[in-house]
Amino acid sequence: MTVGVEEEYQLVDPDTRALVAVAPRIVLRAEALDLDVKEELHSSQIEVGTRVCTNLAQVRSEIAAARRSVSVMAEARGARLVAGGTHPFSRWEHQSVTDTPHYEELEESYRQIVRETVIFGSHVHVGIDDPETLIGVMNRARLWVPVLIAVAANSPFWGSSDTGYASFRAEIARRWPQSDLPHHFHSRAEYDKLIDDLVAGGSVPDASEIYWDIRPSMRYDTLEFRATDVPTSIDETVMVAGLVRALAVTCLDEIERGTAAPMPRPELLQAAKWRAGRDGLRGELIDVRTARPKPAAELVGDLLEHVRPALERLGDFDEVSFLVADTLRRGNGADRQRAVYERTGSFKDVVDALAAETCAGLA
C-alpha cells in the first residue's frame, strides 16, 4: 500500500517570532524550481507534499528534502520554518487570508470561521484504488483516529495562553461544517448519495469541502487521514505515517476476512476525540471498544498491537514501535512545548524550540 504525506508549516519572523505573510513569495520561487509547495488558507502558512511513497524511508527522505528546501527559501525572504499545530502567540486578527479566488470563495462561504482558522495540520494518504473497499476501510479506521490525535498533539497554546488542551487545533478545526469524524456508511453508493445531496442543497460545491478527519480524497485514489496536528520532528511524521498505513492494511485484512465493521455511537466517537484533543498522552483516553477510560499509554499500546501484524508484514514494526516508545518517553509535541514554557516563561523561546526541531539534522 502506497503512502504520501502533506504538511502545513508556519512562517515566522526570526526577530519577533510572530507569523509573517511571505508565503506567496516562497510559492513563486518554488514554482520556478518545480517543487511541490502550495499556498494555504493564510499567507503566513504553506503546504508541502511528498511524492507517492512505497516505504517509510522514502517518506523520511521526502519530508526532509521538503523542509530543507522550504527552509532555505524562507530564510532568503526573512522567515523561519516552524512545524506546530498552532502558533503560541500570534493572533488570528493579524493574519491575512491568501489572495486567490479559491480562498476568497471560502471566506465568502465560511466567513469568520475562515479568518480564525490559523492552524497547521498533517494529512496522510494511503492508496486504495477500489471505491467500495475505501469506504470499508474508513468505517473501521475511524475508531482509532482519537488515539492518533493524542499521539501527535502539538498545539497547546493559542493567543499567548495555555488552552489546557494538547491539541487545540482539533477544537478549532471542528468548527467547520462537514468536519469531525465521519459516520458509518453501508456502501460507496450511500456516501456518493450524501455528497450529491450536499452539493444539490448548496452546502458544498464538491467533495473537496468535506473536511472530515478521515475522508476519500477527491483528487487521488486514496483515503486521507486529516486529524492530526503537524508534527515538529521528522521522526514523528514518519511514526504517524507508519501507524496510519498499517491501520489501513489492518482494516483491509478485516474486510478480506469478512469481519463486520464496529458501529459505535457517533456521540461516543466524538467524546473520545474530544478527550484525546484535551489530554493528549497525559491522563486517560476513552477506549471506544469498551466505552471506558484507559490510560493513554495503554491505549496507544493497544493501537500498536492492533496493527502489529501489518507493520511486521510491511517491514515497519521495529522503526514504528521504537518511535512510539520514544514519543511516550519524551512526550508529544504539546508536552515538549509546555516544558519549554515552564522552564523559560517565554513564548518566543517556544517558537525557537519548534523552529530548531523542525529543521534538526537538515543542514
NUTOR-650175 format. One record per residue (C-alpha): x, y, z negated; residue in one letter. Coordinates in steps of 0.5 Angstrom, whole numbers, padded with zeros to 4 digits, always signed. Layout:
<pts>
XYZA ...
</pts>
This chain:
<pts>
+0000+0000+0000M +0003+0007+0002T +0003+0013-0003V +0004+0020-0002G +0004+0026-0007V +0002+0033-0006E +0005+0038-0012E +0003+0045-0013E +0008+0050-0016Y +0008+0056-0020Q +0013+0062-0017L +0015+0066-0023V +0020+0073-0023D +0027+0071-0026P +0027+0077-0031D +0020+0078-0033T +0018+0070-0033R +0011+0072-0030A +0008+0070-0024L +0010+0073-0018V +0006+0074-0011A +0011+0071-0006V +0008+0065-0003A +0006+0068+0004P +0014+0070+0005R +0016+0063+0003I +0011+0059+0007V +0013+0063+0013L +0020+0061+0012R +0018+0054+0011A +0014+0054+0018E +0020+0056+0021A +0024+0051+0018L +0019+0046+0020D +0018+0044+0012L +0011+0042+0009D +0010+0048+0005V +0003+0051+0004K +0000+0057+0001E -0005+0055-0004E -0011+0059-0008L -0007+0065-0011H -0001+0068-0008S +0003+0066-0014S +0003+0059-0012Q +0005+0054-0007I +0004+0047-0005E +0009+0041-0002V +0007+0035+0000G +0011+0028+0002T +0011+0024+0008R +0008+0017+0007V +0012+0013+0003C +0012+0006+0002T +0016+0005-0005N +0018+0010-0011L +0025+0011-0009A +0022+0015-0003Q +0017+0019-0007V +0023+0021-0011R +0027+0023-0005S +0022+0027-0002E +0020+0031-0008I +0027+0032-0010A +0028+0035-0003A +0022+0039-0003A +0023+0042-0010R +0031+0043-0008R +0028+0047-0001S +0023+0051-0004V +0027+0053-0010S +0032+0056-0005V +0027+0059-0001M +0024+0062-0008A +0031+0065-0010E +0032+0068-0004A +0025+0072-0005R +0026+0074-0012G +0023+0068-0015A +0024+0062-0019R +0020+0055-0018L +0016+0052-0024V +0012+0046-0025A +0007+0046-0030G -0001+0046-0030G -0002+0053-0033T +0003+0059-0034H +0004+0060-0041P +0002+0068-0041F +0001+0071-0034S -0007+0073-0034R -0011+0071-0028W -0013+0078-0027E -0007+0080-0025H -0007+0075-0019Q -0009+0076-0012S -0013+0071-0008V -0009+0069-0002T -0011+0073+0004D -0013+0068+0009T -0020+0066+0012P -0021+0060+0008H -0019+0063+0001Y -0024+0069+0003E -0029+0064+0004E -0028+0060-0002L -0028+0067-0006E -0035+0069-0003E -0038+0062-0005S -0035+0061-0012Y -0034+0068-0014R -0031+0069-0021Q -0029+0061-0021I -0024+0062-0016V -0021+0068-0019R -0020+0065-0025E -0017+0058-0023T -0010+0060-0023V -0008+0052-0025I -0003+0047-0022F -0004+0040-0020G -0001+0034-0017S -0005+0029-0012H -0003+0022-0011V -0006+0019-0004H -0006+0011-0004V -0007+0009+0003G -0013+0005+0004I -0016+0004+0011D -0023+0001+0010D -0028+0006+0008P -0032+0001+0004E -0026-0002+0000T -0024+0005-0001L -0031+0006-0005I -0030+0000-0009G -0023+0002-0011V -0026+0009-0013M -0031+0005-0017N -0026+0001-0021R -0020+0006-0022A -0024+0012-0025R -0025+0008-0031L -0017+0010-0032W -0017+0017-0030V -0017+0019-0037P -0011+0016-0039V -0007+0018-0033L -0009+0025-0035I -0007+0024-0042A +0000+0022-0040V +0001+0027-0035A -0002+0033-0039A +0002+0039-0038N -0002+0046-0040S -0003+0047-0047P -0002+0055-0046F -0007+0060-0043W -0006+0068-0043G -0001+0068-0049S -0005+0063-0053S -0004+0056-0055D -0011+0053-0053T -0011+0047-0057G -0011+0043-0051Y -0006+0038-0048A -0009+0039-0041S -0013+0046-0041F -0012+0046-0033R -0017+0040-0034A -0022+0044-0037E -0021+0050-0032I -0022+0045-0026A -0028+0042-0029R -0032+0049-0028R -0032+0048-0020W -0039+0045-0017P -0038+0038-0015Q -0032+0037-0020S -0030+0032-0025D -0031+0024-0025L -0035+0021-0019P -0041+0017-0021H -0041+0010-0018H -0043+0008-0011F -0046+0002-0009H -0043+0003-0002S -0040+0007+0003R -0047+0009+0006A -0049+0012-0001E -0043+0016-0001Y -0044+0019+0006D -0051+0020+0005K -0049+0024-0001L -0044+0028+0003I -0050+0029+0008D -0055+0032+0003D -0050+0036+0000L -0048+0039+0007V -0055+0040+0009A -0057+0043+0003G -0052+0049+0004G -0048+0046-0003S -0041+0045+0001V -0039+0046+0008P -0036+0039+0009D -0033+0033+0004A -0027+0038+0003S -0030+0042-0002E -0032+0035-0006I -0027+0037-0012Y -0028+0030-0016W -0022+0027-0020D -0021+0022-0015I -0024+0022-0008R -0024+0019-0001P -0019+0024+0003S -0023+0028+0009M -0016+0028+0013R -0013+0022+0012Y -0015+0014+0011D -0013+0015+0003T -0016+0015-0004L -0014+0021-0007E -0013+0022-0015F -0013+0029-0016R -0014+0029-0024A -0007+0030-0027T -0003+0037-0028D +0003+0037-0024V +0009+0034-0028P +0015+0038-0030T +0020+0033-0029S +0021+0029-0022I +0021+0022-0027D +0014+0024-0029E +0012+0025-0022T +0015+0018-0020V +0011+0015-0026M +0004+0018-0024V +0005+0016-0017A +0007+0009-0019G +0001+0008-0024L -0004+0010-0019V -0001+0006-0013R -0001+0000-0018A -0008+0002-0021L -0011+0002-0013A -0007-0005-0012V -0010-0008-0018T -0017-0006-0016C -0016-0009-0009L -0015-0015-0013D -0021-0015-0017E -0025-0014-0010I -0022-0020-0007E -0024-0024-0013R -0031-0022-0013G -0030-0018-0020T -0036-0013-0021A -0034-0006-0022A -0036-0004-0029P -0041+0001-0030M -0040+0005-0036P -0045+0011-0037R -0043+0018-0034P -0043+0021-0041E -0038+0016-0044L -0033+0017-0038L -0034+0025-0039Q -0033+0024-0046A -0026+0020-0045A -0024+0025-0040K -0025+0031-0045W -0022+0027-0051R -0016+0026-0046A -0015+0033-0044G -0016+0036-0051R -0011+0031-0055D -0006+0028-0049G -0002+0023-0053L -0003+0026-0060R -0008+0022-0063G -0014+0017-0061E -0017+0017-0054L -0024+0013-0052I -0023+0006-0049D -0028+0006-0044V -0029-0001-0044R -0031-0001-0051T -0033+0006-0052A -0029+0006-0058R -0023+0011-0060P -0016+0008-0060K -0009+0011-0061P -0007+0014-0055A +0000+0010-0054A -0004+0003-0055E -0009+0005-0049L -0003+0007-0045V +0000+0001-0046G -0007-0003-0044D -0006+0001-0037L +0001-0001-0036L -0001-0008-0038E -0007-0008-0034H -0003-0006-0027V +0003-0010-0029R +0002-0016-0024P +0001-0010-0019A +0007-0007-0021L +0011-0013-0021E +0009-0015-0014R +0011-0008-0012L +0018-0009-0015G +0016-0003-0019D +0015-0005-0026F +0022-0004-0029D +0022+0003-0027E +0015+0005-0029V +0015+0001-0035S +0021+0005-0037F +0019+0012-0035L +0012+0011-0039V +0016+0009-0045A +0020+0015-0044D +0014+0019-0044T +0011+0016-0050L +0018+0017-0054R +0019+0025-0051R +0012+0027-0051G +0008+0029-0045N +0009+0036-0042G +0005+0039-0047A +0008+0036-0052D +0015+0039-0050R +0012+0046-0048Q +0010+0046-0055R +0016+0044-0058A +0020+0050-0055V +0015+0055-0057Y +0015+0052-0064E +0023+0053-0064R +0023+0060-0061T +0017+0063-0061G +0017+0066-0054S +0013+0064-0048F +0019+0067-0044K +0023+0061-0047D +0018+0056-0045V +0018+0058-0038V +0025+0058-0038D +0025+0051-0040A +0020+0049-0035L +0024+0052-0029A +0030+0048-0032A +0027+0042-0032E +0023+0043-0025T +0030+0043-0022C +0034+0039-0026A +0039+0035-0022G +0038+0038-0016L +0044+0043-0015A 
</pts>
